[in-house]
Amino acid sequence: MSKGINKPTEPDSERRKMKSYLRSVRREGGEVIMEGREVSPGYAATNAVREDGTGPYMMDCIYNDAGKIIQIRFDRVKKQ
């Protein structure tokens, strides 16, 4: 085993993918909303992707009439 090299865990990898995707949406003019307020892509990715691979949030994409994503919303999912 190599010293000093840490293989990223699966949740870390998923967080990076999510953050990258959310950054691209924001670059294109879209908003990232979590629980009703605008947040950074990093904040959303960190809170939406959990260690066990699940998240307490549901992600919805909001499109304009041309089919472009204008908003990504994360809303907390509560157990009934």
C-alpha atoms as one frame of an Amber mdcrd trajectory, in Angstrom:
protein
   0.000   0.000   0.000   1.368   3.417  -0.952   1.981   5.914   1.798   0.553
   9.394   1.444  -1.974   8.430  -1.224  -5.552   8.269  -0.083  -8.108   6.856
  -2.455 -11.240   9.015  -2.321 -14.216   7.372  -0.728 -17.343   6.921  -2.795
 -19.252   9.746  -1.050 -16.273  12.087  -1.613 -16.286  11.195  -5.288 -20.042
  11.742  -5.529 -19.727  15.097  -3.752 -17.080  16.224  -6.253 -19.255  15.168
  -9.178 -22.268  16.962  -7.712 -20.251  20.111  -6.974 -18.856  20.143 -10.514
 -22.335  19.716 -11.999 -23.819  22.463  -9.825 -20.947  24.796 -10.731 -21.671
  24.246 -14.419 -25.366  25.057 -13.863 -24.400  28.228 -12.023 -21.937  29.241
 -14.793 -24.833  28.981 -17.236 -26.892  31.375 -15.114 -28.830  28.885 -13.000
 -29.431  29.117  -9.275 -28.735  26.506  -6.611 -31.411  26.635  -3.893 -31.431
  24.607  -0.683 -34.361  24.844   1.715 -35.544  28.059   0.067 -32.277  30.012
  -0.021 -29.522  30.345  -2.597 -26.365  28.452  -1.628 -22.980  27.680  -3.151
 -22.462  24.503  -5.182 -20.038  23.260  -2.516 -22.510  23.783   0.306 -25.270
  21.995  -1.591 -23.030  19.064  -2.550 -21.689  18.657   0.987 -25.160  18.589
   2.515 -26.938  16.593  -0.187 -24.494  13.658  -0.381 -24.114  11.709   2.865
 -21.489   9.202   3.979 -23.894   6.290   3.549 -24.640   7.347  -0.042 -28.062
   8.711   0.756 -29.139  12.250   1.373 -32.021  13.800   3.222 -32.707  16.030
   0.207 -34.654  15.649  -3.010 -33.187  17.450  -6.011 -35.514  19.088  -8.541
 -34.449  20.781 -11.759 -36.509  23.758 -12.909 -36.412  24.501 -16.651 -37.338
  27.566 -18.662 -39.501  27.393 -21.809 -36.400  26.709 -23.928 -35.518  23.642
 -21.848 -32.530  25.222 -20.067 -32.053  24.561 -16.340 -32.638  27.825 -14.505
 -32.747  26.471 -10.963 -31.820  23.383  -9.005 -33.735  23.032  -5.762 -32.879
  20.799  -2.828 -35.764  20.204  -0.444 -35.491  18.143   2.723 -37.297  14.815
   2.635 -38.961  13.995   5.918 -39.954  10.525   7.047 -43.693  10.150   7.563
